[in-house]
Amino acid sequence: MQQIQIRPVTLVLGGVRSGKSRYAQELARRASRVTFIATAEHRDDKEMLRKIELHRAERPRHWATIEEPLDLAGAIQSAAGDCDLLLIDCLTLFAANILEADGEDAERLESRIDTFCTALKSVPCAIVLVSNEVGSGVVPAYPLGRRFRDLVGEINQRVAALADNVLLMVAGLPLALKGSVNTEVQL
């Protein structure tokens, strides 16, 4: 039986406008076959629609794109065989989407995160993930905001634990928290 080499997983964290998506795209441009998995939905939000359109325009046209707000595990499994690198942007919106879909169902939330993490560990391509670092901000004033912050923090911790590289973006500069700052993703 042939061994499948599991490729590196890189998590790119940062605050709002820290350069994390731009840096993740720079990493992805090194691969010839890229699939971009977008978790954003605009839902009649004109500002979000403009952001989505801007992100689409910034991506190379030859990259495949999958728009999947909830089933990241399924999107990863279905796309991984047809690309050298998966770029997932972003886990923060994924957290918001599953929190909205599953609300108070803690078991369902945990199941989604477990399935997602299992998918990350099992595919034969490199993966770059983008997420907001939410642990350094103001404590949200409302319970739902605190649940969201806690969920993003939990997802970030779980992904960081299995990632080969974890980078924190500050003012457009990558700082290695785990692994190294390396502009060459092993393909």
Secondary structure, DSSP 8 states (H G I E B T S, - for coil): --------EEEEEESTTSSHHHHHHHHHTTSSSEEEEE----TT-HHHHHHHHHHHHHS-TTSEEEE-SS-HHHHHHHHGGG-SEEEEE-HHHHHHHHHHHHTT-HHHHHHHHHHHHHHHHH-SSEEEEEEE--TTS---SSHHHHHHHHHHHHHHHHHHHH-SEEEEEETTEEEEEES---S----
